[in-house]
Amino acid sequence: MSELAVANGFAERTEFIQSDSRRVRLPERVNVIVSDIRGSLPFFGQAIASIEDARTRLLAPGGQLIPRRDMMKVAIIEAGDFYSGLISPWSKSSVALDLSSSLLLVLNGSYGSQFTCEQLLTEPQTWAVLEYSAGGTNSQIVGRFSAPMSAQFGAVSR
């Protein structure tokens, strides 16, 4: 980032601090806060609380948060191979162990993966918008999603 400041003539008036914002103490409030602490989902860990704290304690009136918001999208996809690979070790143990009671925990976890547009069975819809710059962002957001029943069976044409 400092290379960008130098290349654009801002090096003399820019200071980069890489730290947990909740531990940072500044002599004065700043005009811009750039964060990238959200991870795969902003609800995990302390991401939202950290952004709220930084906005409240460190950002000058009229200052800018980057990013200002996150838009969460949802769609139904065809991912049978991914699903099978995820549950297989827990539902079909090769040894004489019954691991199926762990399946609920496995299915409610967060996993990184790559999916393609061809796997979409529905159009993506906005599920929730987190407005960090407005304040009051809550880690218990509730969203709604609806799709035609035929989407669950792969009968939607694209």
Number of C-alpha atoms within 10 A of each C-alpha: 7 12 10 10 15 12 9 9 11 13 14 8 7 11 11 11 8 8 8 10 17 14 8 12 10 9 6 10 16 16 13 15 19 12 16 9 15 16 10 10 12 16 15 12 13 13 18 20 17 17 24 20 15 20 24 14 16 22 18 15 11 9 14 16 19 12 14 14 14 14 10 15 14 16 16 18 19 18 12 10 8 12 11 11 10 15 16 12 13 18 16 13 12 9 6 7 10 12 12 16 10 12 15 11 9 14 12 8 7 10 9 6 6 5 12 9 8 9 13 18 22 21 14 15 15 14 16 16 14 19 15 19 18 12 13 12 17 14 15 7 11 8 12 9 13 11 14 11 10 12 17 14 10 15 11 13 8 8
